[in-house]
Amino acid sequence: MTHGNPGAGHPAARGPQEPPGRGGGRPGDTPSYVLPASVEEACAVLADGRGLVLAGATDLLARGDAPLTGRSVVDVTRVAGLRGVVISAHTVRIGASTTWGALERAELPPELWGLREAAGRVGSVPVRTRGTLGGNLCTASPVSDGIPPLLTLEADVELRSRAGVRRLPLSEFLVTKHTTRLGPGELLTAVIVRRPSSATRSGFLKLGRTTGSTVAVVNAALRVDWTPDARVERIAVAIGGAAPLPVRLTALEKRLTGADRNGLSRSLEIGEGDLTGLTPLSDHRADAEYRRTQAAVAVCHLLTAAVG
């Protein structure tokens, strides 16, 4: 975490309060470095709105516009309260500083297996060892590997500051590319998932030009809640890499809700109407049409696995 992708820094992951560039401060100002021991201490340092949170540091120095001048770099790596997974009967709480490697190894319940699969596909082994979930979310990248599975789980984020604690749905926390609703002086402390009452399975798929630590061309996440008679009680599908932020395919979800396993297997052909909401762009990794095609391919693979 500097909350960035795939696990960098955080409050200064360029939320609405901070325009692009190197940030405030007078020419020649140098950043200060703070190593808080608690969430309360971290929030106190961040209260003036000029702090840049660092945890995994997988992105901070790689960003050419890293806003360090005149800032306080708040290193939260020693704040134990920001790490780890707590599983209860009704919720799963994941600390924002939990690394991808830790998530990959965690004994997560079936509804979070898609997130665990995503954790194993983030970057390289060194990145997964240091990069954090909170950093990935605060960077708000179109190709974030953490966002799609959490959108299908309808996860919330917990934000803390000296003024108190607030909780937002992840879908509301994310505004657009590299922009979130993280306010001045706020710290992302946890991601919270409500556990479903029905049988649930989830999955994740990442498609890129090469294997290994490549950035996704597109990625996809699926969650299916099954009724006791094996019908789709609820389904959620999210695609990354084909819009300014990962998005849910709500038209496809509506079409597939209520299907039994045989009906779902007959619905594997993805039409143009199922991809409503995707607005892929062309860049050096792929053109827009290729991304749209690969999004449909990824969804078909996940649906096939869900039926099986």
C-alpha positions, 0 to 999 in steps of 0.5 A, spaced: 500 500 500 501 506 498 494 505 496 495 503 489 494 498 484 496 492 485 497 494 493 499 501 493 498 507 498 491 510 500 488 516 502 492 520 497 490 515 492 488 521 489 481 522 491 476 528 489 480 532 494 487 532 490 488 534 483 493 530 479 500 533 480 505 532 485 501 535 491 502 541 495 507 544 499 512 549 497 518 548 492 524 544 496 519 542 501 521 534 503 516 529 506 516 527 513 516 520 515 511 517 521 511 510 523 504 510 527 503 504 532 495 504 532 489 506 528 488 512 532 495 515 532 495 514 524 488 518 524 491 523 528 497 524 523 492 524 517 487 529 520 490 535 516 489 532 510 496 532 507 498 525 509 500 519 504 499 512 507 504 507 505 503 500 507 506 495 501 509 500 498 508 497 491 506 503 487 509 509 491 515 510 487 513 507 481 508 513 480 511 518 476 506 523 479 507 521 486 505 527 491 510 526 496 512 534 496 510 537 502 507 531 505 507 526 511 508 519 509 504 515 514 507 508 514 502 503 517 505 497 516 506 496 524 499 497 525 496 490 527 489 492 527 489 493 520 491 486 518 488 479 518 481 476 516 476 475 522 470 470 520 464 470 524 457 467 522 454 473 519 460 477 516 467 476 514 472 482 515 478 483 512 483 488 514 486 493 509 493 492 510 492 484 509 496 482 503 494 478 497 499 473 499 495 472 506 489 472 502 491 467 498 493 462 504 487 464 508 481 459 509 476 463 506 469 461 506 466 458 499 463 465 497 470 468 498 473 463 493 473 468 488 477 473 492 482 468 494 483 466 486 484 473 485 489 474 490 493 469 487 493 472 480 495 479 483 502 481 480 508 477 482 510 473 488 514 479 491 508 484 489 503 479 493 508 479 499 507 486 500 501 489 496 495 490 500 487 489 499 486 496 501 491 499 496 488 496 491 481 499 492 484 506 493 488 506 487 481 504 483 484 502 477 480 499 471 484 493 471 484 492 479 484 484 480 481 486 487 475 490 485 470 485 481 470 479 486 468 484 492 463 488 487 459 481 486 460 480 494 457 487 495 462 488 500 462 495 504 469 499 506 470 502 513 473 509 513 476 512 519 478 519 521 479 523 528 471 525 526 469 517 527 467 511 523 463 511 517 461 505 512 460 505 505 458 500 499 464 499 495 460 501 489 459 508 492 466 508 495 469 508 487 467 514 483 471 513 477 478 511 475 483 513 480 478 517 484 474 514 490 470 518 496 476 517 501 475 524 504 481 528 507 484 525 513 481 518 512 484 511 513 481 505 509 481 500 515 477 494 513 473 491 507 466 487 510 462 482 507 456 480 509 455 472 508 449 469 505 444 464 508 444 460 501 449 456 498 454 460 494 460 459 490 464 464 487 470 465 482 475 469 478 478 469 471 484 474 469 485 474 461 492 477 459 496 477 453 501 473 457 502 469 463 505 471 470 505 478 473 501 481 467 496 486 468 489 484 465 486 485 459 480 484 462 478 480 468 471 477 471 468 475 477 462 471 478 458 469 485 452 465 484 447 463 490 443 457 489 436 455 492 435 448 495 432 445 489 438 448 485 436 454 482 439 461 481 437 465 487 441 470 486 447 472 481 452 477 480 457 478 475 463 483 474 468 485 469 474 489 470 478 492 464 472 494 460 470 501 463 473 506 467 472 502 473 470 494 474 462 494 473 457 489 474 453 486 468 446 487 471 442 485 465 445 479 464 444 478 472 437 479 471 436 474 465 439 468 469 436 469 476 431 464 477 434 459 472 436 452 474 442 448 472 440 446 466 437 453 464 444 456 466 448 451 462 443 453 456 445 460 457 452 460 456 452 464 449 453 471 451 449 477 447 451 484 446 445 486 451 448 482 456 454 486 456 451 493 457 455 497 461 461 496 458 465 501 455 472 498 453 478 503 450 483 501 446 490 502 448 497 498 448 495 492 451 488 491 447 483 494 442 476 495 445 473 490 441 478 485 443 476 487 450 469 486 449 470 479 446 474 477 452 469 479 457 464 475 454 469 469 454 471 470 461 463 470 463 462 464 459 468 460 463 465 462 469 458 460 468 461 453 465 464 452 472 458 454 476 454 449 473 459 444 473 
